[in-house]
Amino acid sequence: FSSKSEPLRCVYSSIVAPVSSLAASVQNITMGVPAGPKLDFVGASETIITVSFNPLNSHDQYVLQWKEYHQKWETDGQTKKMNSTEMTKTGNGKIQTNIEGLNPGATYTVRLRVLAEESSSEAGKASPELIIDTEAVSCTPKPSCIIL
């Protein structure tokens, strides 16, 4: 504890370790950084999951995290950093984003974290997780119109 007039800043190690390419940068849950906003499921195809969320007025930086359901966040999680000021909002003010390059017929866990404004290495608690299935590859032919 310092007697200087600097603000007291508490940093706690994350209970869930950081993921994949962001492993070196998102390492701490920081007091004062809010939890990630609730994610809403928009849709899923064979290789894409679409989610949306209401951005916070107090923070612009977010990291979307996902992994296959059976995998571990620490070793298999993937990330997508987002700045809400650079993204197009839907008519109701939400930010909508895609997670691409997924495996067909797989189950994924998706969550969102808020990044501290002054640092990309500290984040708030993760949002509640969504568990989403991608569509299986279809073996049936697509309907077509034949005029005889």
N, C-alpha and C positions, 0 to 999 in steps of 0.2 A: 504494500500500500504506500502510495506516495503522497506527500503533503502538498505537492504542487497543485495548481488550480486546473490541471488537465482533467477532462471528463474521464470517468472510470469506464473502462471497456472490458466486458467479460466475454471470453471466447471459450466454447466447450467443444471438444472433439465430437465429431459426428457419430451417432450410434450406427447408422448405416454408412459404410465406407463409400467414398466417391466412385464414380463409374468411368470406365474406359478412357476415352481421349481426354476427359475432363478430370481424370484421377489426380493429376498433379495440381489442378487449379481449384476444384471445389473440395476442400478438406475440412471445413469447420461449419458448425451451426453457430451463428452469431446472435447474441442477444440484441434485440432491437430490429432485426430483420424478420418481417412477418412470414408466416407459413405460406406455402404456395396456394394460390386460389384453386378452388374446386374445378376439376376438369369435367367437361361435358362431352359425351360420346356423340359424334356427328354421323359417322359411317365407317364402313370397312369394305375393302375389296379383297382380291386375292393377295395383293402385295402392299396395300396402302391402308393406314388407319388415319382417320381425320378426327381431331378433337378441337374443342374451343374452350375459352375461359374469359372471364371478366378481368381485365387488367386492373391492378391497384392504382389509385391516384398517387400513392407515395413512392412507387418504384417502377422503373421501366425495364430492368434487366431480368430475364427469366432463363431457366434451363429446363427443357423438356427431357425426361429420361425414360427409357424403355428397355425391356429385356423379355426374352421368352419366359413364360411363367415358371418353369422348373429351374431356370438359371439363377445365378447369384448376382446381386447388384455389383459387388466388389470386383468381379472378374469378367462379367459378360454384359454389363449394362452399356447402353449407348446413349449419346446425348445430342441435343440440338440447342445451341444458344440463340436467344431471341431478344431483340430490343423492340418493345411495344411501340415506340415512337416511329419506327421504320416499317411497321407492318400495317397492312390495310385492315380496318375494322369492319365487321359486318354491320348491317343496318341497326342492330340492337347494341352496338358498341363492343361486341366481343371480338377477340382475336381468334382466328381459325387457322389451324396449321395441319400439315400432313406429315406423317412418318412414312417414309418410302423405303422400298427395297426389302420388305419383310417376306417371310416364308409363307406360302399358301397353306391353309389349314392348320395354322399354329395359334397357340394362345399366348397373348402378350400381357405384361403388366406395364402400365404407363403411369407416370406421376410428374408433377411440376414443382419446381423450387424457385424462390425469389433470390436473386443475387444481390448482395450488398452494393449500393451505388458506387462507393469509393473503391471497390475491389471485386475482381472476378474470382477470388479464391474463397470467399465466405458467402454462405447462403443460409436462408431460413429453413425451417423444417419442411419436409416434403408434404405436398397435398395428399389427400386420401388417394389411394391407388385405384385405378380402373383396371379391370381384367377384361380383355377384348379378344375375340377370335377373329382371325382373318378367314375369308371364304376359302373353301376347298376348290381345287381346280376341277372344273366341270368337264365331264366326259361326253355329255350329251351335246348334239349339234345345236347351234343357235337357231331360233325360228327365222324363217325367211318367207318371203311372199313369192309364190309361183303363179303366173298367169297362164292358163292353158287356152 
